[in-house]
Amino acid sequence: MTRDPRYDILFEPVKIGPVTAKNRFYQVPHCNGMGHQFPSSMAEMRGIKAEGGWAVVCTEETEISHTSEHSPLVEGRLWDDRDIPTFRKMTDKIHAHGGLAGVQLSYTGFNSANQYSREIPLAPSIMPVASYAPVQARAMDKSDIKALRQWHVDAALRAKRAGFDIIYNYAAHDETIQMHFMSRRYNQRSDEYGGSLENRTRLFREIMTDIKDAVGDSCAVAVRFAVDELLGSEGISCEAEGRDIVEMIAEEPDLWDVNLSPWENDSVTSRFGESGHQEPYTAFVKQVTGKPVVGVGRYTSPDKMVSLVKGGKLDMIGAARPSIADPFLPNKIDENRLEDIRECIGCNICVSADFTCTPFRCTQNPTMGEEWRRGWHPEKIAKKKSDDSVLIVGAGPAGLEAAQALGKRGYAVILAEASTELGGRVIRECRLPGLAEWIRVRDYREGQLHKLANVEIYLDNTLNADDILEFGFQHIVLANGSKWACDGRGRSNHFPVTGSGQSHVFCPDDIMDGTEINGKVVIFDDDHYYMGGLLAEKLRAQGNQVTLVTPAADVSSWTHFTLEQTRIQTRLLEMGVKIMPHKNLIAIDHDEVELACIYTDSRETITADNVVLVTMRNPQSGLYIQLSEDQAKLDAAAIKSVSQIGDNLSPGTIAAAVWSGHRYSRELDEPQTASVPFKRELPGQLNPK
């Protein structure tokens, strides 16, 4: 298809020092949980981005020395020449599609406890490391500074030999030694590297000059700089020192990559920040430099991208999460296929993988992280291997994904949904506070399904086992989801909580269905992801007196991994929600609940007009049991398989449900011979191409 001329400006080349990007789409550095441990997976994933049209594809944080390493987090490593082949594999894949490869050199100082290398961390001044590890960083002397500068030069030279086109001087996210030196909070030095802003910026400028002298003849030198820490006068801000620093060295780097610090301000979820939330802070940069400027904002709309370029705010459209949700976003704009873009929902499930030290995943893009080990491509899928037909029962995230993926393979598919709209749990959850963008999970798949003539959708259609046996489908896929337990069973209570069967006890499904409750509400959150905190926010906003009880140390504890926990707990406290951590729910009476300390078992009671239990979900597996218990009936109906996917198999995240539906679709009629169904990267072994 022909590109819409309104978007021609997005495909203009941009000169970055000695190199030229073919268009304005720039995948900024982002972590992925693969790095040095899973280099083939990392390289294949980055190569897919270049294939999808991103003009610049960058690494994650890449350690330059064993004296500052991120263990147990899995990032890139460029410690010595032995690391070059790993990155050469990546840069070759990027270059094969006409892209430029960028490397974010990283030295994190007191942000790294060096648990693997056991080297003493370095910092501008003596201080404990940022984590709670019992480790302190020592204050750098002049020989340390000299060594640090040389480590950057050595890493830049290795990066050049590895084929990188853009080398980063990284000073963002409150994570690097350069930013620590610039910060008044961390730098209490009295020599020429401390005190005035010019002195505190000295190391940053020296490292940039060193890198340019070493590789600037053929590699562009980019600066990634956080112009604001959202700390007011206590930190760097776009109205004071952040702007001063940009103006001080405006023309020295070949490119400015600007954002907010720390990471949770840069990669804020859609629950707490809309697309483009950084613009008020970063817009000034283009006004004070003639060099190209890239910035992020979870942009997925090409119209917005054009307005940023024409409005003089950005030269290149930076993206981490949108490039994960759809690695082919640039190509789809180029080909005028905007309806095919998988738009990021801003859930940060991708971010969570960095903290869990595992290959990352995406709610919208189930192929993410599976490009090498399973051979999944985001835009390509094998054609069907038979003329079998498939009946999918349930049009939630798993059923929708399975239907559209099977449809693209060419199978005849019937998608039956008991309700009057597609989406399943997505429909219900997107109506909770801040989750409106999650509807994109449904909207993208619904749009794709309407293009497939071989997929039929039947709404308001409840099927029983006898119906299914009569239809004549060869494969039955049950994706009719799960329901929240209303008896208190979960991680802390393995049996129903005493009194849970009373009429004033509810579960999340009741609240999402519109049940109105009033008065003093106790929410017991033993789920620890977003649901408990969201219901507390919703019910408090409706005027109820809300107490959130949890066995964890804080609210929605797992959201530390999605960079949301601080915002969630802050919001609830500011709204007047009472939080009671370290407490288990023991019993429910008609007007009170009994709690127990998880450490001492000491008991207390608090009043409650209503109780909401957020503990676990039960798969709706009754239909599966009915169908699978009588093989003779299946044989008589010529049914070859009955399968469960998504929450119907095992309740989890929406990302897990989408992935489950996609996996089923990829594996149908395909041989499964290996004991491990994906390629592994084993230490000391040469991995297959």
C-alpha positions in Angstrom: 0.0 0.0 0.0 1.1 3.6 -0.6 2.2 5.7 2.3 -0.1 8.6 3.3 1.8 11.7 2.3 1.0 13.3 5.6 3.6 11.0 7.1 6.4 11.6 4.6 8.2 13.7 7.1 8.6 10.7 9.4 10.6 8.9 6.7 13.1 11.6 6.0 16.8 10.7 6.8 18.4 12.3 9.8 22.2 12.9 9.9 23.7 12.0 13.3 27.3 13.1 13.3 29.2 10.8 10.9 26.2 8.5 10.3 22.8 8.9 8.8 19.5 7.3 10.0 17.2 6.3 7.2 14.1 7.7 8.9 13.0 9.3 12.2 12.1 6.1 14.1 14.5 5.5 16.9 14.4 2.5 19.3 16.0 3.9 22.4 18.0 1.7 24.8 15.7 -0.6 26.8 16.3 -3.6 29.0 15.0 -7.0 28.0 16.1 -9.7 30.5 18.3 -11.4 27.9 21.5 -9.5 27.6 24.7 -11.4 28.3 23.0 -14.6 29.4 20.8 -15.1 26.3 22.8 -13.3 23.6 21.2 -15.1 20.6 17.7 -14.2 21.9 18.8 -10.6 22.4 20.3 -10.3 18.9 17.4 -11.8 17.1 14.9 -9.5 19.0 16.9 -6.4 18.0 17.2 -7.7 14.4 13.4 -8.0 14.2 13.1 -4.3 15.2 15.4 -3.3 12.3 13.4 -5.5 10.0 10.3 -3.7 11.2 11.7 -0.4 10.0 13.3 1.2 13.1 16.2 3.3 11.7 18.2 3.1 15.0 18.1 0.1 17.3 20.0 0.3 20.6 21.1 -2.1 23.3 20.1 -2.2 26.9 22.4 -0.9 29.6 25.7 -2.3 28.7 28.3 -2.7 31.4 31.8 -1.4 30.5 33.7 -3.0 33.4 33.5 -5.7 36.0 33.8 -3.0 38.6 30.2 -2.0 38.0 28.0 -4.9 37.2 24.2 -5.4 37.7 24.0 -8.9 39.0 21.5 -10.5 39.4 19.9 -8.3 36.7 20.7 -9.5 33.2 22.1 -6.6 31.1 24.6 -6.3 28.3 28.3 -6.7 29.0 31.3 -5.2 27.1 34.0 -5.9 29.7 36.7 -7.0 27.3 37.2 -8.3 23.7 35.6 -11.6 24.5 32.2 -9.8 24.5 32.6 -8.4 21.0 31.2 -11.5 19.1 27.9 -11.3 21.1 27.3 -7.8 19.9 28.6 -8.4 16.4 25.8 -10.9 16.0 23.4 -8.1 17.0 24.8 -5.4 14.8 25.0 -7.6 11.8 21.3 -8.3 12.1 20.5 -4.6 12.4 22.7 -3.6 9.5 21.2 -6.3 7.3 18.0 -4.3 7.3 19.6 -0.9 6.9 19.5 0.2 10.5 22.0 1.8 12.7 23.1 0.0 15.9 23.5 2.0 19.2 25.1 0.9 22.4 24.3 2.4 25.8 27.6 2.2 27.7 26.8 2.1 31.4 28.8 2.6 34.6 26.3 2.7 37.5 28.6 3.4 40.5 26.7 3.1 43.8 23.7 1.7 42.0 25.5 -1.6 41.7 26.4 -3.7 44.7 28.7 -5.8 42.5 27.4 -9.1 44.0 29.1 -11.1 41.2 32.5 -9.4 40.9 32.8 -8.5 44.6 34.6 -5.3 43.6 34.0 -2.3 45.8 31.5 0.1 44.1 32.6 3.7 43.2 30.8 6.9 43.8 31.5 10.7 43.9 31.4 10.5 47.7 31.2 7.7 50.2 27.7 6.3 50.6 25.8 3.0 50.9 24.7 1.4 47.6 21.2 2.2 46.4 19.8 -1.3 47.2 19.5 -2.6 50.8 22.6 -4.7 50.3 25.1 -4.3 53.2 27.6 -2.7 50.8 29.1 0.8 50.7 30.6 2.6 47.8 33.9 4.4 48.3 34.7 7.9 47.2 36.6 8.1 43.9 40.0 9.6 44.0 41.8 11.1 40.9 43.3 7.7 39.9 39.8 6.2 39.9 38.5 9.1 37.7 41.4 8.5 35.3 40.6 4.8 35.2 36.9 5.4 34.7 37.6 7.6 31.7 39.9 5.0 30.2 37.2 2.3 30.8 34.8 4.3 28.7 37.4 4.7 25.9 38.2 1.0 25.9 34.5 0.1 25.8 33.9 2.6 23.0 36.7 1.1 21.0 35.3 -2.4 21.6 31.9 -1.2 20.6 33.2 0.2 17.3 34.9 -3.1 16.5 31.6 -4.8 17.3 29.9 -2.8 14.6 28.1 -0.1 16.6 27.3 3.1 14.8 26.2 5.2 17.8 28.0 5.2 21.2 26.1 6.6 24.2 27.4 8.7 27.1 24.7 7.7 29.5 23.6 10.1 32.2 19.9 9.3 32.9 17.6 7.4 35.2 19.6 8.3 38.4 21.7 5.2 37.6 25.0 6.3 36.2 28.2 7.7 37.6 28.0 10.7 35.3 24.6 11.7 36.7 25.8 11.0 40.3 28.6 13.5 39.8 26.2 16.1 38.5 23.8 15.6 41.4 24.1 17.8 44.5 22.5 14.9 46.5 25.3 12.6 45.8 28.3 14.8 45.1 29.8 16.4 48.2 33.3 16.8 46.8 35.4 19.9 47.3 37.8 19.4 44.4 37.4 20.4 40.8 34.7 17.7 40.4 32.4 19.1 43.1 30.7 22.2 44.2 29.6 24.4 41.2 27.5 23.0 38.4 30.5 23.5 36.0 32.6 21.3 38.3 29.9 18.7 38.8 29.5 18.4 35.0 33.2 18.1 34.4 33.4 14.3 34.4 30.4 14.1 32.1 32.0 16.4 29.6 35.4 14.7 29.9 34.0 11.2 29.1 32.1 12.6 26.1 35.2 14.2 24.8 37.2 11.0 25.4 34.6 8.9 23.5 34.5 11.4 20.6 38.3 11.5 20.4 38.4 7.7 20.3 35.6 6.8 17.8 34.0 10.0 16.7 35.5 9.8 13.2 33.1 7.0 12.3 30.7 6.6 15.2 28.1 9.1 16.4 28.3 10.0 20.1 24.9 10.4 21.7 24.1 11.7 25.2 21.2 10.2 27.1 20.3 12.8 29.7 17.5 13.2 32.2 16.5 16.8 32.1 14.3 16.6 35.2 14.1 14.3 38.2 10.7 15.7 39.4 12.3 16.6 42.7 12.0 20.4 42.4 14.9 22.3 43.8 16.4 19.2 45.4 17.2 17.7 42.0 18.0 18.4 38.4 15.1 20.1 36.7 14.2 21.5 33.3 13.8 24.9 34.8 17.2 25.0 36.5 20.3 22.8 36.3 18.8 20.4 33.7 18.4 23.3 31.3 21.7 24.8 32.3 23.6 21.5 31.5 21.9 21.2 28.1 22.8 24.8 27.2 26.4 24.4 28.5 27.2 21.6 26.1 24.4 22.0 23.5 26.4 21.4 20.4 29.0 18.9 21.8 27.2 15.6 21.4 26.0 14.3 18.0 22.5 13.6 19.4 20.5 14.3 22.5 18.3 11.5 23.9 16.3 13.2 26.6 14.0 11.9 29.3 12.9 12.0 32.9 14.6 10.4 35.9 14.3 8.0 37.7 13.1 5.1 35.5 9.6 5.1 37.0 9.1 8.7 35.8 10.5 7.8 32.4 8.5 4.6 31.9 5.3 5.6 33.8 2.4 3.2 33.2 -0.8 4.3 31.4 -2.5 4.1 34.8 -0.5 7.1 36.0 0.6 8.9 32.8 -0.8 9.5 29.4 1.1 9.4 26.1 3.5 12.3 25.8 3.6 13.1 29.5 7.3 14.0 29.2 6.8 16.8 26.6 6.5 19.7 29.1 9.9 18.8 30.5 11.9 17.9 27.4 10.4 20.3 24.8 13.0 23.0 25.5 16.0 21.0 24.4 15.3 21.4 20.7 15.2 25.2 21.2 18.8 25.3 22.5 20.6 22.9 20.3 21.1 22.4 16.6 21.8 18.7 17.0 19.1 16.0 16.5 16.9 15.4 19.6 15.1 12.2 20.3 12.5 11.7 23.1 10.0 9.2 24.2 6.3 9.4 25.2 4.8 6.0 24.4 3.8 7.4 21.0 1.8 5.1 18.7 -0.1 7.7 16.7 1.6 8.9 13.5 -0.3 12.1 13.6 1.2 12.9 17.0 4.6 12.0 15.7 4.3 14.4 12.8 3.1 17.2 15.1 6.2 16.6 17.3 8.6 17.0 14.4 6.8 19.9 12.7 6.3 21.6 16.1 10.1 21.6 16.6 10.0 19.4 19.7 11.8 16.3 18.4 13.8 15.3 15.4 13.4 11.6 16.0 10.5 9.6 17.6 12.0 7.6 20.4 10.3 4.4 21.6 11.0 1.5 23.9 7.6 0.1 24.8 5.8 0.8 21.5 8.7 -0.9 19.7 8.1 -3.9 21.9 4.4 -4.0 21.4 4.9 -3.7 17.6 8.4 -4.0 16.2 6.9 -3.3 12.7 5.3 0.0 13.7 7.4 2.1 11.3 6.8 -0.3 8.3 3.0 -0.3 9.0 3.0 3.5 8.9 5.1 3.5 5.7 2.6 1.0 4.1 -0.5 2.9 5.3 -1.6 0.0 7.5 -2.3 1.9 10.6 -5.1 -0.4 11.7 -2.6 -3.2 11.9 -0.5 -1.5 14.6 -0.4 -3.2 17.9 -0.5 -0.2 20.2 1.3 -0.4 23.6 -1.2 -0.4 26.5 1.4 0.9 29.0 1.1 -2.0 31.5 4.9 -2.4 32.0 4.7 -6.2 31.9 7.8 -5.8 29.7 9.6 -3.9 32.5 8.8 -6.6 35.0 11.1 -9.1 33.3 14.1 -7.0 34.0 13.5 -7.3 37.7 12.7 -11.0 37.5 15.8 -11.6 35.4 14.0 -13.4 32.7 13.5 -12.8 29.0 10.8 -10.2 28.7 7.3 -10.4 27.4 4.5 -8.1 26.1 0.8 -8.1 26.6 0.1 -7.0 23.0 2.9 -8.9 21.3 3.2 -12.6 22.4 6.2 -13.2 20.1 8.4 -10.8 22.0 11.3 -12.7 23.6 10.4 -15.8 21.5 12.0 -14.7 18.3 15.1 -16.9 18.6 14.2 -19.6 21.1 10.8 -20.6 19.5 11.3 -19.0 16.1 8.2 -16.8 16.4 8.0 -13.8 14.1 5.6 -10.9 15.0 4.3 -10.7 11.4 4.8 -14.2 10.0 3.1 -17.5 10.9 3.2 -20.9 9.3 0.3 -21.9 7.0 -2.1 -24.5 8.3 -1.0 -28.2 8.0 -4.5 -29.6 7.7 -8.0 -28.8 6.7 -9.3 -29.3 10.3 -11.6 -26.8 11.7 -11.4 -25.2 15.2 -14.1 -24.1 17.6 -13.0 -21.6 20.3 -15.3 -21.1 23.2 -14.7 -17.7 24.9 -13.6 -14.4 23.4 -11.3 -13.1 26.1 -7.7 -12.3 25.5 -6.7 -15.9 25.0 -9.6 -16.8 22.7 -9.2 -13.6 20.6 -5.5 -14.2 20.1 -6.0 -17.8 19.2 -8.8 -17.0 16.8 -6.8 -14.4 14.9 -3.6 -16.4 14.8 -5.3 -19.5 13.6 -7.2 -17.5 11.1 -4.0 -16.1 9.7 -2.7 -19.6 9.4 -5.7 -20.4 7.3 -7.8 -22.6 9.6 -11.6 -22.4 9.5 -12.4 -21.0 13.0 -15.6 -20.4 14.9 -15.3 -18.1 17.9 -18.3 -18.4 20.3 -18.8 -15.9 23.1 -21.5 -16.2 25.8 -21.7 -12.4 26.3 -22.8 -9.7 23.9 -19.3 -8.3 23.3 -15.7 -9.4 22.7 -13.0 -9.0 25.3 -13.7 -11.1 28.3 -11.8 -9.9 31.4 -10.3 -7.0 29.4 -13.7 -5.4 29.0 -14.2 -5.5 32.8 -10.8 -4.4 33.8 -10.4 -1.6 31.4 -13.2 0.2 33.2 -11.2 0.3 36.5 -9.4 3.5 37.4 -6.6 4.3 34.9 -6.8 1.1 32.8 -8.7 2.5 29.8 -5.9 1.9 27.4 -6.0 -1.8 28.1 -9.0 -2.0 25.8 -6.4 -2.0 23.0 -5.9 -5.7 23.7 -9.5 -6.3 22.5 -9.6 -3.6 19.8 -6.5 -4.8 17.9 -7.6 -8.4 17.8 -11.2 -7.6 16.9 -9.9 -5.5 14.0 -7.7 -8.3 12.7 -10.6 -10.8 13.0 -12.9 -8.7 10.8 -10.3 -9.1 8.0 -10.4 -12.9 8.1 -13.2 -14.4 6.0 -12.3 -17.9 7.5 -13.2 -16.8 11.1 -16.8 -16.5 12.2 -17.8 -14.8 15.4 -21.0 -15.7 17.3 -21.9 -13.5 20.3 -24.5 -14.1 23.0 -23.9 -17.8 22.4 -23.6 -20.1 25.4 -22.5 -23.7 24.5 -22.8 -26.9 26.5 -21.0 -30.2 25.9 -23.8 -31.6 23.8 -23.8 -28.6 21.5 -20.0 -29.0 21.0 -20.2 -32.7 20.3 -22.8 -32.1 17.6 -21.0 -29.3 15.7 -18.4 -31.4 13.8 -15.2 -29.5 14.7 -12.0 -31.4 14.8 -10.4 -29.2 17.5 -12.1 -27.7 20.5 -10.4 -24.8 22.4 -11.8 -23.7 25.7 -11.0 -20.2 26.6 -13.9 -19.3 28.8 -11.7 -17.8 31.5 -11.8 -17.8 35.3 -13.7 -16.3 38.2 -12.5 -14.7 41.3 -12.8 -16.9 44.4 -15.2 -15.5 47.0 -14.1 -17.7 49.9 -10.7 -16.3 50.8 -8.6 -19.2 49.6 -5.2 -18.1 48.2 -1.6 -17.8 49.2 -2.2 -17.3 52.9 -5.4 -19.3 53.4 -5.5 -22.7 51.8 -9.1 -23.3 53.1 -12.1 -21.1 53.0 -12.1 -18.3 55.5 -14.6 -18.7 58.3 -17.7 -16.5 57.5 -16.8 -15.9 53.8 -20.2 -17.2 52.6 -22.1 -14.2 54.1 -24.1 -11.8 51.9 -21.8 -8.8 52.7 -18.7 -10.6 51.4 -17.7 -9.9 47.8 -15.0 -10.6 45.2 -13.6 -8.4 42.4 -16.1 -9.8 39.9 -18.9 -8.4 42.0 -17.4 -5.0 42.1 -16.6 -5.0 38.3 -20.1 -6.2 37.6 -21.4 -3.0 39.3 -22.4 -4.2 42.7 -22.7 -1.2 44.9 -21.4 -1.4 48.5 -21.4 1.3 51.1 -19.9 2.0 54.5 -16.8 0.6 56.1 -15.1 -1.7 53.5 -12.2 -4.1 54.3 -10.3 -5.3 51.2 -8.2 -8.4 51.8 -5.5 -8.4 49.1 -3.6 -11.7 48.9 -3.2 -11.4 45.1 -0.5 -8.6 45.3 -0.8 -7.4 41.7 -3.0 -4.4 40.6 -6.5 -5.6 41.5 -6.5 -5.0 45.3 -5.2 -1.5 45.0 -7.5 -0.6 42.1 -10.6 -1.7 44.0 -9.4 0.3 47.1 -9.1 3.3 44.9 -12.4 2.8 43.2 -14.4 2.2 46.4 -12.7 5.1 48.2 -13.6 7.4 45.3 -17.2 6.4 45.8 -17.1 7.7 49.3 -16.5 4.5 51.3 -14.2 4.2 54.3 -11.7 1.7 53.0 -9.1 -0.4 54.8 -6.8 -2.5 52.7 -5.4 -5.5 54.6 -2.5 -7.5 53.1 0.0 -10.2 54.3 2.7 -8.3 52.2 4.8 -5.5 53.4 3.1 -3.0 51.1 0.2 -2.5 48.8 0.1 -4.3 45.4 3.6 -5.6 46.1 4.2 -7.2 42.7 3.9 -3.8 41.1 7.4 -3.0 42.2 8.3 -4.9 39.1 6.1 -2.7 36.9 7.4 0.6 38.5 4.0 1.4 39.9 4.1 0.4 43.6 5.2 3.8 45.0 2.5 5.6 43.0 -0.2 3.2 44.0 0.5 3.4 47.7 1.0 7.1 47.6 -2.4 7.6 45.9 -4.2 5.4 48.3 -2.7 7.1 51.3 -3.5 10.5 49.9 -7.1 9.4 49.3 -7.4 8.3 52.9 -7.3 4.5 52.5 -6.0 2.9 55.7 -3.3 0.3 55.0 -2.6 -2.7 57.3 0.4 -4.7 56.1 1.7 -8.0 57.5 -1.9 -9.1 58.4 -3.8 -12.3 57.4 -7.6 -12.5 57.4 -8.7 -15.2 59.8 -12.5 -14.9 60.1 -15.4 -12.7 59.0 -18.3 -11.8 61.3 -21.4 -9.8 60.4 -19.9 -6.5 61.3 -16.2 -7.1 61.9 -13.2 -9.2 60.7 -10.5 -10.9 62.6 -6.9 -10.4 61.6 -3.6 -12.2 62.5 -0.1 -10.9 62.4 1.8 -13.1 59.9 4.8 -13.1 62.2 3.5 -13.5 65.8 -0.1 -14.6 65.1 -1.3 -11.9 67.5 -5.0 -11.2 66.8 -7.1 -8.1 66.4 -10.6 -7.2 65.1 -11.7 -4.3 63.0 -15.2 -3.2 62.0 -16.4 -4.0 58.5 -19.8 -3.4 56.9 -18.5 -5.1 53.7 -15.6 -7.3 52.9 -13.9 -7.7 49.4 -11.7 -10.7 49.0 -8.9 -10.4 46.4 -7.1 -13.7 46.7 -7.2 -16.1 43.7 -9.2 -17.1 40.6 -10.8 -20.4 39.7 -10.6 -21.7 36.1 -14.0 -22.3 34.6 -13.0 -25.9 33.7 -16.4 -27.6 34.0 -16.9 -27.8 30.2 -13.5 -29.2 29.7 -14.1 -31.9 32.3 -17.4 -32.8 30.7 -15.9 -33.1 27.3 -12.7 -34.9 28.1 -14.1 -37.5 30.5 -15.7 -39.6 27.8 -13.3 -40.4 25.0 -15.8 -42.5 23.2 -18.1 -39.6 22.6 -15.2 -37.5 21.3 -14.2 -40.3 18.9 -17.8 -40.6 17.7 -17.9 -36.8 17.1 -14.5 -37.0 15.2 -13.0 -34.6 17.7 -9.2 -34.9 17.7 -8.4 -32.6 20.6 -9.9 -30.7 23.5 -7.6 -28.0 24.9 -7.7 -25.3 27.5 -5.9 -22.0 27.1 -5.4 -18.7 29.0 -7.2 -18.3 32.3 -9.2 -21.4 31.6 -6.0 -23.4 31.9 -4.3 -21.3 34.6 -5.3 -17.8 35.7 -2.6 -15.3 35.3 -1.8 -12.0 33.7 -3.5 -10.8 30.5 -0.1 -11.1 28.8 0.0 -14.8 29.9 -3.4 -15.4 28.5 -2.5 -13.8 25.1 0.7 -15.8 25.0 -1.2 -19.0 25.8 -3.6 -18.4 22.9 -0.8 -17.6 20.5 1.2 -20.7 21.6 -1.8 -23.0 20.9 -2.2 -21.5 17.5 1.5 -21.9 16.6 1.7 -25.5 17.7 -1.5 -26.8 16.2 -0.7 -29.7 13.8 3.0 -29.0 14.2 5.4 -31.8 15.3 6.5 -31.6 19.0 9.5 -33.9 19.2 12.0 -32.1 21.5 11.7 -32.7 25.2 12.2 -29.0 25.7 10.0 -27.1 23.2 12.4 -24.2 22.6 16.1 -23.6 21.9 18.4 -23.1 24.9 21.5 -21.1 25.2 24.0 -23.2 27.1 27.3 -22.0 28.6 30.3 -23.0 26.6 28.3 -24.3 23.6 28.1 -22.8 20.2 24.5 -21.9 19.6 22.9 -22.7 16.3 22.1 -19.9 13.9 
